[in-house]
Amino acid sequence: MKNSDKVIVVTSVAAVFALVLDAIMFLQHGQSLADPEVWGRLLVFIILAVIVNGLALLKMRFCGYTTILVNLYFAIASLATFQTIDSRMTVTGVLVQGLSIIGILLGCAGIYYGIKQRAEYTQARIKKMEEQAKK
């Protein structure tokens, strides 16, 4: 599996985890999921995942940086849920904490693949410049 495929898979799953965890936090704080403000925030997760996945497919210059920053955002969103869950000792609280830990780990994996993505781009760029220098 190529690194760009790994980036797409990890980022998509991390986005889903962040989306679900954020929706749980809205419910915990008494906000309805039907509110436009809630959907606006949840839509941000989807848009960021689409941007990273598109850049990973196109292998553009800043795709590694974008992957790192967006997955860092997803990891921080999961960490925020882990820290602010109210009912920690209930079955639901433990489940949400477990999902948060998985979301944090997925965000960290996305950061790792973003670093690899950036390194691959740099190596390809160096190789291209070496070929141009030989001509």
N, C-alpha and C positions, 0 to 999 in steps of 0.2 A: 504494500500500500504506500503510495507516494505521500510525502509530507503534506501537500496541499489537500489531499483527501482526508488526512487525519485532522487538519485544521478545520475543515468543513464539518466533520462529524463532531468533534469535541466542542466547537463553538455552538453548533446547533443544539446539542444536548445541554450545554451549560446555559444557553439562553432559555431553554424550556424550564430548567430547574429554577433559574432566577425569576422567570415569569410566574411560575407556580408559587414560589416562596413569597414573592412580592404580593401576589393576590391573597395569600394567606395572611400576610401582615395587614393588608387593607381590611380584611374581614375581622381580624383581631381588634383593630382600632375602631370598629363600628361603621366603616364606610361601605356603602353598597357597591358591588362590582358593576352596577349599571351606570354609575356616575361617569360623566365625560372626563373628569380629571383623572379618574382611575384608569380608564382606557387610554388616555394620553400617555401616562407613564408606562403602562404595559406595552403600548405600541413602540415606545423607544427601544425596548429590548428586542423586539422583532426587527425593527429597522437596522439596529446595530448589527444583528446577526446576518441580515441580508447583505449589508455593506461588506462585512468581513468575508463572507462566503463568495461574493462577487469578486472582490479583490484577490482572494486566494485562487480563483479560477483564472483570472486574467494575469496573475503574477506581476502586478504592477510594482513600482518602486517602493511605495510606502506600505505595502501590504503587511509586512512583518511588524512594523510599528503599530499599525491599526489593530492587528490581531492581538498584540501584547496589551494595548490599552483597553480594548473592549473586553477581553477576557479578565483583565484586572478589575474592571468595573463589575463584571458578573460575579467574580469571587468576592468583592467587597459587598455586593448586594446580598449574597448568601451569608456572609459573615454578619451583616447587620441583622438578618433574620435570626441567626443563631444567638446573637446577643440580646435581642429584644423580645424573644418569645415569653409570654406571660406564664403559661401553665407548664413549667419545665418537667414536673414529675408525673404528669398524666400521660396516658398512652399517646394522645395526639401531640403533646409537647415533645415527647421522646422521638416520635416519628418525624416531626418537623425538624428537630435538631439533627437527626440522622440525614434527612434530605439536605439540610444546610451544609453538613460536613461533606457530603458527596458533591454538592454544588461548588464548595470551596476547592475541593480536589480537582474537579473538572476545570475550574478557572485557572488553577495552577498548571494543569496539563496544557491548556490552551496557551498560556504564557510561554511554556517550554517549547511548544510547537511553533509559536510565533518567533521565538529566538532562532530556532532551526530554520524557519522560513527565511528570516533575514540573512542568516549565514549562507544559505543556498543561493540567494539572490546576489550576495556580494561575491561569492565564488564564481558564479556565472558571469558576472560583470568583469571580474579580473581576467577570467579566461578569454572573454571577448576582446578586452583591451590588449592582452598579450598577442592574440591572433592579428589584431590590427597593427600592432607594432612590428610584427614579422613581415608584413607586406611592404 
